[in-house]
Amino acid sequence: MADDRTQNRGCGYVMFAVLLLGGGGLLSLAATQLRRFGHRPVPEVLVPAILGLLMVVGAFFMWRLARRYSREIAATTERKAQFPDQPWKWKQEWAGPAIEADAEAGTVVIWFFALVWNLISWTATAAMLTKGIGKPGEYFVLLFPAVGLLLLWVAIYQTMRARKYGRARFVPSSLPGVIGGYLGGVIEVPARVIPEADARLTLKCIRREVRGSGKNRSVRENVLWEREELIARDKWMAAARGTSIPVLFYIPAGQPPTDDRDRNNEIIWRLAASAATAGVDFATGFKVPVFATGAPAPPPAAGAPVLEEYTPVALDGAALAACGVRREGDTFHFSSGHLPGTKLTTAVLFLGIVALLAWFWTQRIPAPVWGITLFFGAIIALFAGSVWFDAYEVRIEAADVVVTKRRPWGTKVERVARAEVVAVRHDKSMSSGENQYLRLKLEGAPAAPGEPGAEEPFLVRKIREKAEAKAKETGKPLPPEFVAQLSNRPKFSIEFAKHIPGQTKAEAIGALVLAAIRGK
């Protein structure tokens, strides 16, 4: 943790020097241009003057940020020496009785990025329009100020939310949240929140990975575990001076603890609350400490909410339809009808690739550009086809379960005995930001030793085949533990759903299907 802040402090001082020197140079250039153009406010004067002023202001903020990191490094070092075995006490933001929401810093970043983007894009657009557009392809530059307007709208919306609700804080009943135990407390909002429907509480364990650097830098967030709870609007505790939101989550054993020692590979636990309200919707979020403290607690009763304020997961027709599921007796239908936004986005991207390829046909485009465009076009086409056309049907008969997958190029039907289905598993299908969508699979009992299981990976199969060939040559049997490790897979694994939103709903729908198969 201190290592990251040391790097941030160093980067802050470097950025301070770069911005100060760059801003001073641009202001000097603006002064020279002002004398050259007879003290007239022409673009040749205004552009370097504005950019230089912004860079000098940015240098001031970088200096303050670096100084803050210096103080935090000293305080963190002292706390680590005082509490060597309690890492949740090392961070200042977790040392007090409450954890502040982390939305304010994000809003500042959005505003800074939006203003810089708009300044650069509108300046370039104005210069191009003044010169005149000579080729149709130059209209593409108008896309950049359009993106700038969108960024401004996001910044304005976040600011309106902050002004309407203030800065929420999470008051934990105890710290840290315990793996194999609970995370509990109250979210205090300094404003009255009146939801129009059920409010959502979520706790997510996220692996945040940073790959590459510079232009190739990318950030990937993978949800490792999540739980969602709903609070009915009539149980929302809103008073005249504020709102209190009860929080209690059971964290099953086996989950990874909070770990931010490597900023390129972090484990983050994020608590969030949201509700649709009149006007600007309510939303807030917190980074919370979760560790294995050696003080586990018994889990809540299966299927029962952990607090009476929480609403059990609804599985009526409307709730199932919101997950792309329709039930007709002992037949379940699964589709992506609940993802209209994703469908529209994939359709626009696919049509855009088609239009681009059609334009390529009329131009002398190099072969590598064709190849790259076709490669990404194929990926988009496969994803769009999955969202638009993949549909499943699970039909439970007297003795069998029949899974039908309908696709444009053909229908696949798989049949297994009801008695052989032992579980419904879920794994990640796709994600959008922190929102993940899961696929569901029917799974059978583990395969017998020496018998290959379903979905055996290519590498595992090759290792098994080589080991079996060597055992045959030497006449020595394979060690039982080796055989069990290679073949510890179910006899069958049949996918029957692909876009279930969230782990909580996926588990509930999986349990519903499994209960129907077992005749409960």
Secondary structure, 3 states (H helix, E strand, C coil): CHHHHHHHHHHHHHHHHHHHHHHHHHHHHHHHHHHHCCCCCCHHHHHHHHHHHHHHHHHHHHHHHHHHHHHHHHHHHHHHHHCCCCHHHCCHHHCCCCEECCHHHHHHHHHHHHHHHHHHHHHHHHHHHHHCCCCHHHHHHHHHHHHHHHHHHHHHHHHHHHHHHCCCEEEECCCCEECCEEEEEEEEECCCCCCCCCEEEEEEEEEEEEECCHHHCEEEEEEEEEEEEEECHHHCEEECCEEEEEEEEEECCCCCCCECCCCCEEEEEEEEEEECCCCCCEEEEEECCEECCCCCCCCCCCCCCCCCCEECCCCCHHHHHCCCEEEECCEEEECCCCCHHHHHHHHHHHHHHHHHHHHHHCCCCCHHHHHHHHHHHHHHHHHHHHHHHCEEEEEECCCEEEEEEEECCEEEEEEEEHHHEEEEEEEEEEEECCEEEEEEEEEECECCCCCCCCCCCHHHHHHHHHHHHHHHHHCCCCCHHHHHHHHCCECCEEEEEEEEECHHHHHHHHHHHHHHHCCC
